[in-house]
C-alpha cells in the first residue's frame, strides 16, 4: 500500500479529476549538466491506493519544441489528462520538452536512409532520461516497475526508437509513431514489445522508416508490429492514440519481468 506520506502528497497536488490539462499536470524540474530543465508530470488518480501505477514517458514532435513547458502537452498528454482517460489509463505520464532547434535524436527525420546511432544520447534525450529517473525515485512506492512505457510522435517517434534501443531492458513496451531509427541496431529490440504506427501518405517522415525498422526487429527474432494507415499523412498520432486503435489497451497490458535484488 502506498505510504501515508505519499498519499498526502497526492491529495496536496490536487488530483481531483480536472477538465483541462493545465490543471492536471504538475511542473517539475531536473538538473542535467548543471542546467535546470522543466518537465510536466501527470500524476495518477489516488484511488485505488493499493495499486501501483504504470509510468508513460512521452516524447513530443518538432512543432512542440520550446521552453514554455506547455506546448509538449499537445496531442497525447492533453488526451491523457481528460477525466475519462485518467480513469481508464491511470498512470504517471512524464512529458519533457525539447528546446527549440534541438532534437531528441541528432538525425534528419526527412531522410529515407537511416543515420547510424550516435555513441551517446543527445542532450535532450538525457533530459528525458533524467526526468524518468527522478520520477521513478521520488514515487518509487507508487510505481509499478514492470509497467514503464515509452511512446512518441514524429521527432519523438525517432526518440522512441532510439531510447528503446539504448534501454530495452527498462521498458515494458514502446509505441513509436511516424518515426524511424538505426536499423543496424534493431537486434537490441528483439525482446521488447513494439507497436508502430505510420500514415502511408506521410511525406514528412517517410513510411519506409517504420516499415524497415519493424522488419529489422522481426528479422532479429523480435515481436514488433506496424499499423500502416491508408490515406493518412503525417498526423498518424490522431489514429494511433485514439482508443479505437487498440494501441493504448495493448500498451497498458504489457509487463516485463522484474528481478528483485536480495536485500
FENLIN-V185737 format. One record per helix or strand of 3 or more residues. SS is the DSSP state (helix for helix, strand for strand). FROM is the first residue (numbers start at 0). LEN is the number of residues. If there is no record, write none. Layout:
ss:SS from:FROM len:LEN
ss:SS from:FROM len:LEN
This chain:
ss:helix from:3 len:9
ss:helix from:20 len:4
ss:strand from:24 len:8
ss:strand from:34 len:8
ss:strand from:52 len:7
ss:helix from:61 len:3
ss:helix from:70 len:3
ss:helix from:75 len:5
ss:helix from:82 len:6
ss:strand from:90 len:6
ss:helix from:122 len:16
ss:helix from:139 len:3
ss:strand from:142 len:11
ss:helix from:154 len:12
ss:strand from:172 len:5
ss:helix from:182 len:7
ss:strand from:192 len:7
ss:helix from:206 len:13
ss:strand from:223 len:6
ss:helix from:236 len:4
ss:helix from:242 len:3
ss:helix from:246 len:7
